[in-house]
């Protein structure tokens, strides 16, 4: 912390917390998984998402993101593929099928593996063009050119990941509460359709955003 301007830090934390807390693809994904698989298993998605966010933040800090935005073809293909994949998962959930859907008590659905959940989070974070642009725009103002660069970037990225994790937890717990309410009101099919609709929305958002 000593290598980071405390004045900049005091502005950085609330700024990034509010941005992270605002509804976005990753937060919607956390909400959706909180509904269907619960907070504990959604942690695997969060691990993948945080790895992706950390990679995006680090790449943006060293200028890789600028290159990707100037030569977007490969990036666009990756983002479209990720969007289609998430939308397909959402459709499966809406139909009460697939490994992310809740199963009936007599016919439980097969559970998604930790690797599948982590991959889902990682792809969503990496393929989000707004995330790249966001870090390019907002990281530089919080870096003091008079101080060593590496300790500043390390501190800022660790803070970003901490704030992101808190917000993911808020959304996942909200999804869990919503799941309990939906179970009481309309049963498992309603839960799956709400979560599936959210997942399809994330996929469309990722592909078309």
Backbone as ProteinMPNN parsed JSONL, in Angstrom:
{"seq_chain_A": "XXXXXXXXXXXXXXXXXXXXXXXXXXXXXXXXXXXXXXXXXXXXXXXXXXXXXXXXXXXXXXXXXXXXXXXXXXXXXXXXXXXXXXXXXXXXXXXXXXXXXXXXXXXXXXXXXXXXXXXXXXXXXXXXXXXXXXXXXXXXXXXXXXXXXXXXXXXXXXXXXXXXXXXXXXXXXXXXXXXXXXXXXXXXXXXXXXXXXXXXXXXXXXXXX", "coords_chain_A": {"N_chain_A": [[0.813, -1.198, 0.0], [2.061, 1.145, 0.569], [3.307, 1.879, -1.737], [1.428, 3.03, -3.273], [-0.46, 5.848, -4.075], [-2.262, 7.261, -1.545], [-4.373, 9.03, -1.722], [-5.339, 8.632, -4.317], [-6.069, 5.987, -3.997], [-8.186, 6.134, -2.182], [-10.182, 7.136, -3.781], [-10.311, 5.209, -5.718], [-11.294, 2.753, -4.634], [-14.166, 3.1, -3.878], [-15.098, 3.808, -6.433], [-14.581, 1.578, -8.155], [-15.962, -0.366, -6.756], [-18.663, 0.418, -6.997], [-18.93, 0.256, -9.764], [-18.445, -2.479, -10.182], [-20.572, -3.532, -8.747], [-22.761, -2.802, -10.223], [-25.313, -4.04, -12.463], [-24.258, -6.532, -14.695], [-22.762, -8.71, -17.176], [-21.257, -10.717, -15.792], [-22.229, -10.492, -13.179], [-24.917, -11.057, -13.566], [-24.678, -13.688, -14.403], [-23.71, -14.817, -12.022], [-25.934, -14.407, -10.387], [-27.783, -16.046, -11.737], [-26.618, -18.621, -11.428], [-26.606, -18.74, -8.681], [-29.29, -19.113, -8.274], [-29.755, -21.69, -9.377], [-27.618, -23.605, -8.822], [-26.706, -22.885, -6.359], [-24.919, -20.99, -3.804], [-22.482, -22.049, -2.853], [-21.544, -23.909, -4.848], [-21.497, -22.174, -6.967], [-19.218, -20.812, -6.452], [-17.127, -21.95, -7.874], [-17.515, -21.0, -10.462], [-17.029, -18.341, -9.87], [-14.303, -18.385, -9.247], [-13.168, -18.926, -11.774], [-14.1, -16.646, -13.109], [-12.852, -14.569, -11.691], [-10.17, -15.121, -12.249], [-10.229, -14.572, -14.975], [-10.949, -11.817, -14.949], [-8.744, -10.765, -13.588], [-6.745, -11.328, -15.468], [-7.621, -9.792, -17.657], [-7.484, -7.207, -16.518], [-4.724, -7.011, -15.985], [-3.694, -7.311, -18.579], [-4.842, -5.09, -19.832], [-3.533, -3.106, -18.471], [-0.953, -3.242, -19.448], [-1.263, -2.679, -22.079], [-2.166, -4.582, -23.904], [-4.878, -4.855, -24.33], [-5.593, -2.659, -25.881], [-4.513, -3.327, -28.367], [-6.109, -5.577, -28.962], [-8.617, -4.444, -29.236], [-8.226, -2.885, -31.459], [-7.763, -4.723, -33.429], [-10.117, -6.544, -33.974], [-11.189, -8.978, -34.973], [-10.556, -11.768, -34.355], [-11.056, -11.654, -31.637], [-13.771, -11.024, -31.683], [-14.876, -13.356, -32.796], [-14.313, -15.182, -30.749], [-15.841, -14.098, -28.699], [-18.443, -14.297, -29.789], [-18.687, -17.079, -29.941], [-18.564, -17.722, -27.216], [-20.881, -16.405, -26.358], [-22.908, -17.821, -27.729], [-22.575, -20.331, -26.578], [-23.261, -19.839, -23.861], [-25.915, -19.033, -24.222], [-27.003, -21.402, -25.228], [-26.719, -23.043, -22.957], [-28.513, -21.678, -21.319], [-30.961, -22.127, -22.661], [-31.16, -24.88, -22.344], [-31.437, -24.961, -19.558], [-33.868, -23.589, -19.316], [-35.56, -25.436, -20.369], [-35.48, -27.258, -18.391], [-33.375, -29.042, -18.514], [-30.031, -30.395, -18.847], [-26.87, -29.779, -17.127], [-26.899, -27.629, -15.405], [-29.439, -27.087, -14.666], [-32.099, -27.266, -12.251], [-33.173, -30.328, -10.921], [-36.104, -32.419, -10.711], [-37.258, -33.805, -7.621], [-37.614, -36.559, -7.794], [-36.177, -37.114, -10.03], [-33.298, -36.199, -10.274], [-31.139, -33.723, -11.733], [-28.058, -34.175, -13.588], [-25.023, -33.009, -12.142], [-23.163, -30.05, -12.918], [-19.669, -29.98, -13.526], [-16.935, -28.788, -11.434], [-14.93, -27.773, -13.129], [-16.356, -27.13, -15.475], [-18.011, -25.084, -14.531], [-16.096, -23.188, -13.7], [-14.86, -22.648, -16.154], [-16.964, -21.472, -17.5], [-17.248, -19.049, -16.064], [-14.721, -17.911, -16.576], [-14.649, -17.621, -19.409], [-16.777, -15.831, -19.758], [-15.781, -13.529, -18.479], [-13.393, -12.988, -19.927], [-14.273, -12.676, -22.577], [-15.76, -10.39, -22.632], [-16.197, -7.437, -24.115], [-16.707, -4.907, -23.09], [-15.558, -5.021, -20.611], [-12.805, -5.016, -21.191], [-12.546, -2.462, -22.416], [-13.363, -0.92, -20.289], [-11.34, -1.253, -18.331], [-9.165, -0.192, -19.713], [-9.942, 2.465, -19.85], [-10.334, 3.272, -17.163], [-8.251, 2.413, -15.445], [-5.711, 3.847, -15.905], [-6.021, 6.587, -14.802], [-5.733, 6.139, -12.083], [-3.18, 5.448, -11.57], [-0.085, 6.397, -10.416], [2.403, 8.077, -11.95], [4.796, 8.796, -10.828], [5.521, 6.932, -9.018], [6.739, 3.531, -8.443], [5.767, 1.21, -10.971], [5.018, -1.594, -10.985], [4.372, -2.428, -8.208], [2.129, -0.802, -7.802], [0.261, -1.655, -9.782], [-0.069, -4.313, -9.015], [-1.246, -4.012, -6.477], [-3.622, -2.616, -7.17], [-4.928, -4.465, -8.861], [-5.335, -6.606, -7.096], [-7.105, -5.374, -5.32], [-9.238, -4.881, -7.068], [-10.021, -7.535, -7.649], [-10.821, -8.375, -5.102], [-13.02, -6.649, -4.61], [-14.645, -7.388, -6.747], [-15.19, -10.063, -6.086], [-16.703, -9.752, -3.722], [-19.002, -8.51, -4.788], [-19.9, -10.484, -6.571], [-20.6, -12.437, -4.709], [-22.718, -11.141, -3.418], [-24.653, -11.058, -5.459], [-24.947, -13.819, -5.989], [-25.932, -14.779, -3.534], [-28.292, -13.338, -3.522], [-29.541, -14.584, -5.692], [-29.872, -17.119, -4.601], [-31.738, -16.626, -2.557], [-33.85, -15.759, -4.159], [-34.348, -18.123, -5.528], [-35.365, -19.734, -3.467], [-37.755, -18.375, -2.945], [-39.053, -18.64, -5.407], [-39.321, -21.395, -5.577], [-41.216, -21.85, -3.616], [-43.327, -20.5, -4.758], [-43.757, -21.367, -7.493], [-42.518, -23.767, -8.115], [-39.991, -26.126, -9.331], [-39.721, -25.964, -12.14], [-40.343, -23.298, -12.715], [-38.212, -21.998, -11.434], [-36.058, -22.948, -13.003], [-36.752, -21.806, -15.466], [-36.646, -19.059, -14.99], [-33.915, -18.758, -14.277], [-32.77, -19.792, -16.629], [-33.651, -17.948, -18.546], [-32.244, -15.676, -17.69], [-29.658, -16.609, -18.203], [-29.673, -16.971, -21.002], [-29.99, -14.303, -21.652], [-27.521, -13.284, -20.778], [-25.82, -14.603, -22.582], [-26.704, -13.504, -25.061], [-26.11, -10.841, -24.576], [-23.36, -10.962, -24.352], [-22.601, -11.854, -26.934], [-23.651, -9.882, -28.648], [-23.075, -7.454, -27.541]], "CA_chain_A": [[0.0, 0.0, 0.0], [2.921, 2.309, 0.65], [3.707, 2.236, -3.092], [0.259, 3.55, -3.969], [-0.932, 7.124, -3.567], [-3.455, 7.015, -0.728], [-5.457, 9.873, -2.235], [-5.905, 7.91, -5.447], [-6.67, 4.756, -3.484], [-9.465, 6.46, -1.546], [-11.157, 7.315, -4.856], [-10.348, 3.991, -6.523], [-12.108, 1.694, -4.03], [-15.607, 3.269, -4.102], [-15.394, 3.839, -7.872], [-14.622, 0.225, -8.697], [-17.02, -1.132, -6.087], [-19.946, 0.762, -7.608], [-18.944, -0.286, -11.125], [-18.589, -3.936, -10.069], [-21.893, -3.852, -8.214], [-23.789, -2.544, -11.226], [-25.645, -5.265, -13.2], [-23.467, -6.805, -15.89], [-22.804, -10.124, -17.573], [-20.735, -11.602, -14.752], [-23.126, -10.458, -12.03], [-26.126, -11.787, -13.959], [-24.308, -15.099, -14.366], [-23.654, -15.201, -10.618], [-27.329, -14.473, -9.939], [-28.398, -17.229, -12.344], [-26.095, -19.83, -10.793], [-27.098, -18.734, -7.309], [-30.643, -19.669, -8.323], [-29.834, -23.102, -9.743], [-26.648, -24.51, -8.185], [-26.413, -22.427, -5.004], [-23.753, -20.125, -3.627], [-21.246, -22.816, -2.668], [-21.057, -24.422, -6.126], [-21.222, -21.024, -7.837], [-17.863, -20.36, -6.16], [-16.239, -22.401, -8.945], [-17.653, -19.998, -11.525], [-16.374, -17.114, -9.411], [-12.854, -18.568, -9.384], [-12.855, -18.714, -13.186], [-14.378, -15.251, -13.453], [-11.816, -13.728, -11.096], [-8.959, -15.327, -13.053], [-10.424, -13.817, -16.211], [-10.892, -10.383, -14.651], [-7.351, -10.445, -13.294], [-6.004, -11.348, -16.726], [-8.044, -8.619, -18.433], [-6.936, -6.003, -15.878], [-3.275, -6.989, -16.194], [-3.446, -7.07, -19.999], [-5.186, -3.702, -20.109], [-2.517, -2.242, -17.875], [0.263, -3.248, -20.26], [-1.578, -2.251, -23.432], [-2.632, -5.656, -24.789], [-6.282, -4.631, -24.647], [-5.668, -1.708, -26.981], [-4.264, -4.105, -29.585], [-7.249, -6.448, -29.226], [-9.737, -3.635, -29.681], [-7.909, -2.376, -32.788], [-7.833, -5.876, -34.334], [-11.153, -7.251, -33.208], [-11.821, -10.128, -35.631], [-10.406, -12.984, -33.547], [-11.743, -11.401, -30.378], [-15.207, -11.097, -31.938], [-15.23, -14.76, -32.958], [-14.29, -15.783, -29.422], [-16.974, -13.578, -27.941], [-19.659, -14.892, -30.339], [-18.728, -18.486, -29.517], [-18.919, -17.721, -25.803], [-22.285, -16.017, -26.233], [-23.738, -18.94, -28.188], [-22.47, -21.387, -25.565], [-24.065, -19.463, -22.696], [-27.324, -19.064, -24.611], [-27.392, -22.82, -25.298], [-26.907, -23.483, -21.575], [-29.755, -21.073, -20.833], [-32.09, -22.841, -23.261], [-31.23, -26.168, -21.653], [-31.988, -24.703, -18.226], [-35.274, -23.203, -19.474], [-36.289, -26.689, -20.634], [-35.209, -28.123, -17.242], [-32.418, -30.048, -18.925], [-28.644, -29.962, -18.721], [-26.226, -29.947, -15.826], [-27.098, -26.47, -14.542], [-30.852, -26.994, -14.291], [-32.553, -28.0, -11.077], [-33.962, -31.511, -11.256], [-37.174, -32.789, -9.785], [-36.772, -34.644, -6.528], [-37.597, -37.952, -8.234], [-35.318, -37.248, -11.202], [-32.322, -35.127, -10.15], [-30.315, -33.456, -12.916], [-26.622, -34.35, -13.356], [-24.412, -31.749, -11.718], [-22.033, -29.534, -13.685], [-18.4, -30.166, -12.823], [-16.246, -27.534, -11.09], [-14.218, -27.28, -14.301], [-17.33, -26.499, -16.366], [-18.442, -23.824, -13.921], [-14.975, -22.254, -13.748], [-14.69, -22.257, -17.55], [-18.057, -20.562, -17.795], [-16.899, -17.75, -15.51], [-13.529, -17.39, -17.248], [-15.028, -17.189, -20.754], [-17.612, -14.638, -19.653], [-14.935, -12.385, -18.13], [-12.43, -12.713, -20.986], [-14.919, -12.322, -23.841], [-16.596, -9.209, -22.424], [-15.463, -6.29, -24.659], [-16.863, -3.738, -22.222], [-14.587, -5.155, -19.54], [-11.516, -4.543, -21.704], [-12.607, -1.011, -22.582], [-13.498, -0.346, -18.956], [-10.039, -1.204, -17.67], [-8.321, 0.752, -20.451], [-10.361, 3.833, -19.548], [-10.343, 3.639, -15.749], [-7.03, 2.133, -14.689], [-4.652, 4.862, -15.96], [-6.118, 7.733, -13.89], [-5.418, 5.761, -10.708], [-1.766, 5.075, -11.501], [0.801, 7.539, -10.194], [3.613, 7.876, -12.754], [5.984, 9.097, -10.028], [5.783, 5.782, -8.161], [7.02, 2.308, -9.198], [4.564, 0.731, -11.636], [4.633, -2.968, -10.638], [3.62, -2.523, -6.946], [0.824, -0.152, -7.956], [-0.631, -2.531, -10.545], [-0.373, -5.48, -8.181], [-2.203, -3.595, -5.443], [-4.901, -2.278, -7.785], [-5.579, -5.679, -9.352], [-5.806, -7.349, -5.924], [-8.293, -4.677, -4.828], [-10.301, -5.157, -8.039], [-10.489, -8.908, -7.459], [-11.543, -8.416, -3.832], [-14.312, -5.983, -4.791], [-15.431, -8.221, -7.663], [-15.642, -11.239, -5.347], [-17.784, -9.317, -2.829], [-20.2, -8.265, -5.586], [-20.371, -11.793, -7.034], [-21.26, -13.073, -3.575], [-24.008, -10.456, -3.204], [-25.596, -11.517, -6.491], [-25.214, -15.249, -5.82], [-26.832, -14.929, -2.385], [-29.592, -12.862, -3.974], [-30.121, -15.654, -6.5], [-30.299, -18.203, -3.71], [-32.987, -16.191, -1.915], [-34.874, -15.766, -5.19], [-34.668, -19.523, -5.78], [-36.24, -20.203, -2.387], [-39.074, -17.768, -3.139], [-39.661, -19.229, -6.596], [-39.701, -22.775, -5.247], [-42.483, -21.793, -2.877], [-44.398, -19.961, -5.587], [-44.088, -22.038, -8.738], [-41.856, -25.046, -8.312], [-38.677, -26.242, -9.949], [-39.761, -25.516, -13.534], [-40.28, -21.839, -12.706], [-36.833, -21.648, -11.095], [-35.231, -23.195, -14.177], [-37.069, -20.871, -16.546], [-36.103, -17.744, -14.635], [-32.454, -18.822, -14.405], [-32.449, -19.987, -18.038], [-33.849, -16.669, -19.226], [-31.098, -14.845, -17.343], [-28.477, -17.132, -18.88], [-29.804, -16.606, -22.417], [-29.714, -12.866, -21.713], [-26.062, -13.1, -20.673], [-25.245, -15.035, -23.849], [-27.0, -12.494, -26.087], [-25.365, -9.65, -24.182], [-21.954, -11.2, -24.671], [-22.406, -11.954, -28.381], [-24.092, -8.692, -29.385], [-22.689, -6.221, -26.854]], "C_chain_A": [[0.858, 1.266, 0.0], [3.332, 2.788, -0.727], [2.552, 2.807, -3.898], [-0.192, 4.83, -3.29], [-2.256, 6.929, -2.826], [-4.64, 7.859, -1.19], [-6.149, 9.196, -3.414], [-6.629, 6.652, -4.989], [-8.042, 5.013, -2.883], [-10.557, 6.72, -2.577], [-11.359, 6.023, -5.641], [-11.33, 2.968, -5.954], [-13.609, 1.933, -4.228], [-15.983, 3.286, -5.578], [-15.543, 2.435, -8.426], [-15.669, -0.636, -8.013], [-18.368, -0.861, -6.74], [-20.04, 0.216, -9.027], [-19.134, -1.801, -11.088], [-19.993, -4.326, -9.633], [-22.995, -3.653, -9.24], [-24.055, -3.817, -12.032], [-24.822, -5.374, -14.479], [-23.514, -8.29, -16.181], [-22.372, -11.053, -16.442], [-21.659, -11.641, -13.541], [-24.432, -11.19, -12.335], [-25.87, -13.285, -13.949], [-24.269, -15.612, -12.928], [-25.057, -15.335, -10.033], [-27.994, -15.742, -10.454], [-27.92, -18.515, -11.672], [-26.468, -19.894, -9.317], [-28.491, -19.329, -7.224], [-30.602, -21.185, -8.479], [-28.877, -24.007, -8.978], [-26.288, -24.086, -6.769], [-25.091, -21.69, -4.914], [-22.463, -20.933, -3.569], [-20.699, -23.322, -3.988], [-20.792, -23.298, -7.116], [-19.828, -20.45, -7.585], [-16.891, -20.8, -7.251], [-16.302, -21.449, -10.131], [-16.914, -18.726, -11.14], [-14.859, -17.21, -9.532], [-12.436, -18.321, -10.826], [-13.04, -17.267, -13.595], [-13.292, -14.333, -12.92], [-10.479, -13.899, -11.821], [-9.047, -14.538, -14.36], [-10.318, -12.322, -16.004], [-9.46, -9.951, -14.355], [-6.508, -10.386, -14.554], [-6.338, -10.129, -17.576], [-7.434, -7.347, -17.845], [-5.437, -5.894, -16.123], [-2.939, -6.679, -17.646], [-3.751, -5.632, -20.381], [-4.099, -2.767, -19.609], [-1.248, -2.178, -18.719], [-0.015, -2.983, -21.738], [-2.056, -3.334, -24.37], [-4.07, -5.404, -25.228], [-6.442, -3.668, -25.811], [-5.477, -2.419, -28.315], [-5.482, -4.937, -29.947], [-8.438, -5.654, -29.747], [-9.489, -3.052, -31.073], [-7.983, -3.482, -33.849], [-8.841, -6.871, -33.779], [-11.664, -8.558, -33.797], [-11.763, -11.396, -34.788], [-11.147, -12.842, -32.225], [-13.252, -11.53, -30.544], [-15.66, -12.541, -32.086], [-15.283, -15.469, -31.61], [-15.504, -15.349, -28.612], [-18.297, -14.146, -28.454], [-19.797, -16.345, -29.897], [-19.124, -18.592, -28.05], [-20.376, -17.38, -25.586], [-23.23, -17.131, -26.635], [-23.741, -20.066, -27.152], [-23.342, -21.068, -24.347], [-25.555, -19.477, -23.022], [-27.836, -20.494, -24.693], [-27.613, -23.385, -23.894], [-28.218, -22.938, -21.005], [-30.989, -21.759, -21.376], [-32.272, -24.2, -22.597], [-31.841, -25.999, -20.258], [-33.479, -24.393, -18.323], [-36.139, -24.444, -19.692], [-36.109, -27.703, -19.503], [-34.334, -29.306, -17.626], [-31.006, -29.521, -18.702], [-28.162, -30.003, -17.285], [-26.39, -28.759, -14.896], [-28.539, -26.327, -14.076], [-31.103, -27.743, -12.991], [-33.387, -29.181, -11.533], [-35.102, -31.699, -10.266], [-36.61, -33.731, -8.735], [-36.674, -36.112, -6.947], [-36.612, -38.194, -9.369], [-34.277, -36.135, -11.177], [-31.466, -34.985, -11.405], [-28.848, -33.716, -12.586], [-25.964, -33.01, -13.074], [-23.28, -31.36, -12.653], [-20.766, -29.692, -12.854], [-17.812, -28.809, -12.44], [-15.532, -26.925, -12.287], [-15.167, -26.567, -15.264], [-17.785, -25.155, -15.825], [-17.334, -22.779, -13.992], [-14.742, -21.75, -15.172], [-15.742, -21.247, -17.963], [-17.732, -19.159, -17.295], [-15.734, -17.107, -16.238], [-13.874, -16.842, -18.629], [-15.847, -15.906, -20.708], [-16.773, -13.403, -19.352], [-14.02, -11.993, -19.284], [-13.094, -12.165, -22.247], [-15.831, -11.101, -23.722], [-15.857, -7.969, -22.93], [-15.571, -5.05, -23.785], [-15.883, -3.801, -21.052], [-13.214, -4.659, -19.963], [-11.503, -3.015, -21.795], [-12.659, -0.305, -21.228], [-12.142, -0.211, -18.262], [-9.079, -0.25, -18.379], [-8.637, 2.182, -20.031], [-10.12, 4.214, -18.093], [-9.062, 3.347, -14.981], [-5.995, 3.273, -14.731], [-4.798, 6.035, -14.996], [-5.731, 7.413, -12.442], [-3.978, 5.281, -10.547], [-0.911, 6.328, -11.412], [2.124, 7.281, -10.924], [4.897, 8.133, -11.972], [6.381, 7.923, -9.122], [6.078, 4.549, -9.009], [5.734, 1.673, -9.727], [4.096, -0.633, -11.112], [3.887, -3.059, -9.307], [2.234, -1.88, -7.035], [-0.164, -1.072, -8.668], [-1.035, -3.759, -9.74], [-1.428, -5.144, -7.144], [-3.577, -3.325, -6.039], [-5.643, -3.526, -8.257], [-6.096, -6.525, -8.191], [-7.064, -6.699, -5.336], [-9.478, -4.938, -5.748], [-10.887, -6.546, -7.818], [-11.272, -9.048, -6.157], [-12.93, -7.808, -3.956], [-15.224, -6.817, -5.69], [-15.997, -9.441, -6.932], [-16.804, -10.883, -4.408], [-19.085, -9.142, -3.614], [-20.775, -9.571, -6.151], [-21.117, -12.529, -5.93], [-22.635, -12.454, -3.314], [-25.046, -10.966, -4.2], [-25.934, -12.992, -6.32], [-26.151, -15.497, -4.634], [-28.233, -14.412, -2.723], [-30.298, -13.908, -4.82], [-30.621, -16.799, -5.651], [-31.613, -17.86, -3.024], [-34.137, -16.209, -2.919], [-35.302, -17.187, -5.51], [-35.624, -20.068, -4.734], [-37.655, -19.655, -2.55], [-39.789, -18.395, -4.334], [-40.099, -20.668, -6.353], [-41.036, -22.798, -4.518], [-43.636, -21.386, -3.787], [-44.754, -20.799, -6.795], [-43.346, -23.316, -9.018], [-40.569, -24.954, -9.098], [-38.678, -25.709, -11.378], [-39.669, -23.998, -13.618], [-38.866, -21.361, -12.402], [-35.934, -21.802, -12.312], [-35.494, -22.187, -15.284], [-36.559, -19.467, -16.237], [-34.591, -17.731, -14.82], [-32.037, -18.99, -15.863], [-32.603, -18.712, -18.84], [-32.695, -15.719, -18.946], [-29.852, -15.292, -18.099], [-28.511, -16.815, -20.371], [-29.512, -15.117, -22.587], [-28.228, -12.563, -21.643], [-25.393, -13.478, -21.992], [-25.48, -14.017, -24.963], [-26.215, -11.224, -25.836], [-23.898, -9.794, -24.584], [-21.73, -11.187, -26.19], [-22.675, -10.644, -29.111], [-23.627, -7.382, -28.776], [-21.474, -5.569, -27.477]], "O_chain_A": [[0.447, 2.314, -0.498], [3.671, 3.959, -0.899], [2.697, 3.042, -5.097], [-0.293, 4.886, -2.064], [-3.245, 6.488, -3.411], [-5.789, 7.438, -1.058], [-7.377, 9.183, -3.505], [-7.677, 6.297, -5.53], [-8.959, 4.208, -3.052], [-11.738, 6.543, -2.28], [-12.443, 5.77, -6.166], [-12.112, 2.38, -6.7], [-14.287, 1.028, -4.715], [-17.066, 2.831, -5.945], [-16.53, 2.134, -9.097], [-16.211, -1.552, -8.633], [-19.13, -1.789, -7.009], [-21.104, -0.235, -9.45], [-19.902, -2.347, -11.88], [-20.538, -5.33, -10.092], [-24.054, -4.271, -9.138], [-23.132, -4.597, -12.267], [-24.71, -4.416, -15.244], [-24.223, -9.041, -15.51], [-23.035, -12.052, -16.164], [-21.854, -12.698, -12.94], [-24.988, -11.863, -11.467], [-26.73, -14.066, -13.54], [-24.742, -16.714, -12.647], [-25.334, -16.264, -9.275], [-28.685, -16.435, -9.707], [-28.725, -19.399, -11.379], [-26.628, -20.981, -8.763], [-28.841, -19.971, -6.234], [-31.334, -21.896, -7.79], [-29.281, -25.078, -8.526], [-25.636, -24.84, -6.047], [-24.258, -21.753, -5.818], [-21.46, -20.547, -4.17], [-19.502, -23.185, -4.241], [-19.957, -23.444, -8.009], [-19.311, -19.69, -8.404], [-15.923, -20.091, -7.528], [-15.279, -21.127, -10.734], [-16.255, -18.104, -11.974], [-14.201, -16.229, -9.878], [-11.472, -17.599, -11.084], [-12.229, -16.72, -14.343], [-12.855, -13.417, -13.617], [-9.737, -12.931, -11.99], [-8.075, -13.92, -14.795], [-9.672, -11.628, -16.789], [-9.016, -8.899, -14.814], [-5.659, -9.507, -14.701], [-5.446, -9.504, -18.15], [-6.926, -6.504, -18.584], [-4.932, -4.815, -16.434], [-2.031, -5.898, -17.931], [-3.017, -5.02, -21.157], [-3.786, -1.762, -20.246], [-0.546, -1.168, -18.705], [0.897, -3.056, -22.561], [-2.333, -3.048, -25.535], [-4.438, -5.703, -26.364], [-7.335, -3.842, -26.64], [-6.192, -2.146, -29.279], [-5.856, -5.002, -31.118], [-9.183, -6.135, -30.601], [-10.442, -2.755, -31.793], [-8.235, -3.208, -35.022], [-8.48, -7.894, -33.199], [-12.508, -9.204, -33.175], [-12.79, -12.027, -34.534], [-11.782, -13.784, -31.751], [-13.937, -12.069, -29.675], [-16.709, -12.919, -31.564], [-16.19, -16.262, -31.356], [-16.117, -16.161, -27.918], [-19.185, -14.448, -27.656], [-20.883, -16.79, -29.526], [-19.925, -19.449, -27.681], [-21.042, -17.978, -24.741], [-24.239, -17.366, -25.97], [-24.777, -20.674, -26.884], [-24.075, -21.93, -23.861], [-26.368, -19.887, -22.193], [-28.961, -20.78, -24.283], [-28.575, -24.118, -23.662], [-28.94, -23.643, -20.3], [-31.961, -21.958, -20.648], [-33.395, -24.621, -22.321], [-32.667, -26.809, -19.836], [-34.268, -24.873, -17.509], [-37.291, -24.499, -19.263], [-36.524, -28.856, -19.621], [-34.519, -30.42, -17.137], [-30.814, -28.342, -18.403], [-28.935, -30.23, -16.354], [-26.056, -28.855, -13.715], [-28.826, -25.528, -13.185], [-30.422, -28.717, -12.671], [-34.217, -29.048, -12.432], [-35.063, -31.204, -9.14], [-35.587, -34.38, -8.959], [-35.769, -36.826, -6.515], [-36.248, -39.337, -9.646], [-34.36, -35.209, -11.983], [-31.114, -35.97, -12.054], [-28.423, -33.509, -11.449], [-26.303, -32.0, -13.689], [-22.529, -32.213, -13.125], [-20.79, -29.554, -11.631], [-18.149, -27.793, -13.049], [-15.523, -25.705, -12.452], [-14.823, -25.518, -15.809], [-17.926, -24.194, -16.58], [-17.594, -21.617, -14.307], [-14.461, -20.57, -15.378], [-15.456, -20.29, -18.682], [-17.921, -18.184, -18.022], [-15.744, -15.902, -16.493], [-13.453, -15.743, -18.989], [-15.64, -15.0, -21.516], [-17.026, -12.336, -19.911], [-13.88, -10.809, -19.592], [-12.539, -11.288, -22.91], [-16.599, -10.818, -24.641], [-14.962, -7.481, -22.239], [-14.65, -4.235, -23.737], [-15.431, -2.769, -20.557], [-12.533, -3.97, -19.203], [-10.576, -2.36, -21.318], [-12.076, 0.765, -21.047], [-11.839, 0.829, -17.677], [-8.275, 0.422, -17.732], [-7.739, 3.009, -19.874], [-9.743, 5.351, -17.807], [-8.811, 3.979, -13.955], [-5.451, 3.633, -13.686], [-3.801, 6.459, -14.413], [-5.434, 8.32, -11.664], [-3.608, 4.764, -9.493], [-1.016, 7.218, -12.256], [2.874, 6.376, -10.557], [5.975, 7.73, -12.408], [7.459, 7.932, -8.529], [5.707, 4.515, -10.183], [4.732, 1.606, -9.016], [2.912, -0.812, -10.827], [2.845, -3.714, -9.258], [1.281, -2.357, -6.418], [-1.294, -1.247, -8.212], [-2.188, -4.19, -9.774], [-2.386, -5.893, -6.952], [-4.589, -3.753, -5.483], [-6.855, -3.633, -8.072], [-7.179, -7.103, -8.286], [-7.981, -7.398, -4.905], [-10.59, -5.188, -5.281], [-12.106, -6.715, -7.802], [-12.275, -9.76, -6.111], [-13.906, -8.376, -3.467], [-16.422, -6.94, -5.431], [-17.153, -9.809, -7.14], [-17.776, -11.632, -4.314], [-20.147, -9.574, -3.163], [-21.993, -9.743, -6.202], [-22.14, -13.167, -6.179], [-23.597, -13.165, -3.025], [-26.179, -11.27, -3.827], [-27.09, -13.38, -6.487], [-27.057, -16.326, -4.719], [-29.234, -14.97, -2.274], [-31.507, -14.105, -4.691], [-31.665, -17.385, -5.937], [-32.501, -18.705, -2.919], [-35.252, -16.614, -2.592], [-36.484, -17.441, -5.741], [-36.577, -20.776, -5.06], [-38.634, -20.367, -2.324], [-40.992, -18.651, -4.277], [-41.129, -21.105, -6.866], [-41.88, -23.657, -4.771], [-44.765, -21.849, -3.627], [-45.935, -20.942, -7.109], [-43.533, -23.905, -10.083], [-40.117, -23.874, -9.48], [-37.715, -25.059, -11.786], [-38.992, -23.466, -14.497], [-38.374, -20.427, -13.035], [-35.143, -20.912, -12.626], [-34.565, -21.759, -15.969], [-36.09, -18.766, -17.134], [-34.041, -16.818, -15.437], [-31.051, -18.392, -16.293], [-31.787, -18.419, -19.714], [-32.217, -15.034, -19.851], [-29.081, -14.463, -18.581], [-27.492, -16.432, -20.946], [-28.864, -14.715, -23.553], [-27.729, -11.695, -22.359], [-24.507, -12.769, -22.469], [-24.564, -13.703, -25.723], [-25.712, -10.6, -26.77], [-23.285, -8.856, -25.092], [-20.776, -10.576, -26.672], [-21.996, -10.33, -30.089], [-23.755, -6.324, -29.392], [-21.027, -4.522, -27.009]]}, "name": "protein", "num_of_chains": 1, "seq": "XXXXXXXXXXXXXXXXXXXXXXXXXXXXXXXXXXXXXXXXXXXXXXXXXXXXXXXXXXXXXXXXXXXXXXXXXXXXXXXXXXXXXXXXXXXXXXXXXXXXXXXXXXXXXXXXXXXXXXXXXXXXXXXXXXXXXXXXXXXXXXXXXXXXXXXXXXXXXXXXXXXXXXXXXXXXXXXXXXXXXXXXXXXXXXXXXXXXXXXXXXXXXXXXX"}
